[in-house]
Amino acid sequence: MTPFGQKVRALRKKKGVTQSEMAKALNISGPYLSALEHGRRGRPSWELLQRIIGYLGIIWDDAEELERLAALSHPRVTVETGGLSPEATALANRLAETITKLSAADVKVLLAALEDAAARAEAEIRARRRR
């Protein structure tokens, strides 16, 4: 399951509707919605994402969060490391070969570390732009 699928499922259940009801309202097939929720399909199109947001009745921060989760939820990822350090290439390859073997706790720890590193890098970029 992807972060997007997990969130859509939670919001759908909170609204009290079935997958088939939601799919019909969105003019998509039930199996397609199921595949989105379970992470067997890639990111939804921008148009479908907007229809989902409207159907679920979410606004502002919640809508932005769903858009962010959709961007992070492609179930098949390709990482281009050409031009990066050997360590970056080793990291990408090691993650690809071991992610299916990691415990949920280890995945959370690694994700938190990457999120922290990304936030530091983004803050550094913003600081450089201000100079």
N, C-alpha and C positions, 0 to 999 in steps of 0.2 A: 504494500500500500504506500502511496506517496503522501507527502504532507498535504498537498492539495486535496487528494481523494479523502483523506482522513477528515479534513475540515469540512468538505462538502457533505460527507456522510453525517457528521455531527450536526451541522446546520439543518440538513434535511430532516433528520430525526427530531430535532428540536421543534421544527415547524409541524411535525406530525404527519408527514406525507411519505408515501412509498416511492421506491425508485420508479415504478411504472407511472405513477401519477406525475412525478416531476418530469420524467422523460417526455410524456405526452404534452405537458404544458410548455416544454422547451422545444417541442417539435424535433426530438431526436429519438433514437430507439432505446428501449430499456437496456438491451445488452451493451450498447455504447456507454450509457451512463454508468452501468455496473463496471465496465472496464475502466472508466475514468476513476471511479471510486477505489477500485482495487489496484490501480497502477499498471494495468495491462495496456493502457493507451497513453500516448504522449500528452503533452500540454494541450488544453483546449484552445481553439482559435480565440482571438480577442473578442470577436463578435459573440461567440458562445459564452465566454467568460462574463461578458456584460449582461447577457440574458440570464445567466445563473445568478448573478448579483441582484438583478432586478427581481427575479422570481423569489429569491430568498429574502428579499426586502432588507438587505444590509446596506449601510451607507458609510461614508467617510472612512474612518480608520479601519473598520472591519472589511470594507470593500478593498482598500489598499492592501491589507494583509492577505486577502484571498488572491489578489493579483500577484503579490510577492510569492506566495506559496505556489501558484501556478508556474511562475518562472523557475522555481526551484524543483519542479516535480517531473522532469523528463525522466522516464524510467531507464533509458539507454543513453549513457553519457560518453562523449568522446573528449579526451583532454589532449590538446596540442601543446607539446613541451619543446618544440623546436625553438632554439634561441634562448632557452632558459638554462639554468644551472644543471649540472649532472644530478645534484640532490633533488631538484624539482622533478626531474624525469624519474628518478628512483622512487620518490614519494608517490607519484601518479601510478607507476607500475605496481608498487607494493600494495597500494590501496586496492587497485583493480584485482589483484590476485588473492587478497585476503578478506575483502569485505564480507563475503558470504560466510566466513568462518568466525567473524567477530561476534561477541556477545552484545546484547542490547546496551549493557552498561558501558562497554568499551566504545561502541559507536557514539554514545552520548558524550563521553569524555573527549573523543577525537573531534567530534563536531563542535563542541564548546571551544576547544583549543583553536580550531580553524576560524570560528566566528570571531573570537578575540583577536586573532592575528589579522583577519580581514578588517576589523574595525580600526585597529592601530594603523594599518596601511592606508585606509581611506582617510583617517584623520591627518596622517602625514601628508597625503596628497592635497587635502584641503588647505593645510597650513602653508605648503609651498606655493599654492595658487594665490594666497593672500599677500605673499611677500613681494 
